[in-house]
C-alpha cells in the first residue's frame, strides 16, 4: 500500500534498467563486429578484448550468445 499522497504503482510491471553507457568505452567500438562471431577470427577478436576496460559488462551481455564476449569465447 502506498503512503498517503503517493501513487500506488504496485500493479504496474517493473521496467528493467539497462545501462549501456559502458559500450561507449569498448575497445571494439569501431571494429568489424563479424570477427566476434566468426570462429576463424576469434584470435583477432580476443586481441581487441585483451585491452578493453569493459570486459565484465560485455561478458554478461553475451553469456547466452555464441561468439567472443568480454574476452572469452562463448559456444
Secondary structure by P-SEA (a helix, b strand, c coil): cccccccccccccbbbbbbcccccccccccccccccccccaaaaaaaaacccccaaaaaaacccccccccccccc
